[in-house]
Amino acid sequence: GDSWPGGGIYIYGANPTIKHCVVTGNLPYGITVTDSASPVIENTLVVANIYRGFYVSNNSSPEIINSVIAGNVHDGVGIFTTSTVYLTNSIVYNNGDYGISYNSSSASAVSSYSDVYGNTLGSYYGGASASGTDFSSDPSFVDTVNYELSSGATCIDAGDSSSSYNDVDGSRNDLGAYGGPFGSW
């Protein structure tokens, strides 16, 4: 069932900042966030995990900024039991089931300036939906190893226009793991 613990990174009741990581090939989840945890996950690739990219439960509220959640066998982000995921300037792409799924009536996502595209069964499930600043467009990656955007991709300069999110070169935020003030890695 979905109560399996573990995965690549297991955050239990803690609030760490995780930055510049590649979380891949884990069973069952890339990142588990549970028991009132509120981590900040920035400029990270959560890709090709055996079940879900993220499993979020039990009053947790991770903030996912400028990250790529792609190619996971089932959902990109599964949200359970009174939890809220904050997703900003990120790409949720090509996951085996849904991009973002709610598996509880008390689960939610607050998403802004994110691209949710190409997930096999659809972008959203269980009441999850896009915000007014989200979109669904092929992110045009150069490859699906590093998930860098090709020149001219719709995700370039498409992030939050607030200067606090600007790319390293001072331009408007590019979505994904290499955008924003910490995008140079």
Sequence and secondary structure as in RCSB ss.txt:
>XXXX:A:sequence
GDSWPGGGIYIYGANPTIKHCVVTGNLPYGITVTDSASPVIENTLVVANIYRGFYVSNNSSPEIINSVIAGNVHD
GVGIFTTSTVYLTNSIVYNNGDYGISYNSSSASAVSSYSDVYGNTLGSYYGGASASGTDFSSDPSFVDTVNYELS
SGATCIDAGDSSSSYNDVDGSRNDLGAYGGPFGSW
>XXXX:A:secstr
 TT   SSEEEES   EEES EEES SSEEEEEESS   EEES EEES SSEEEEE SS   EEES EEE  SS 
SEEE SS EEEEES EEE  SSEEEEE STT EEEEES EEE  TTEEEETT    TT B     BS TTT  B 
TT TTTT S  SGGG  TTSSS  SSTT STT   
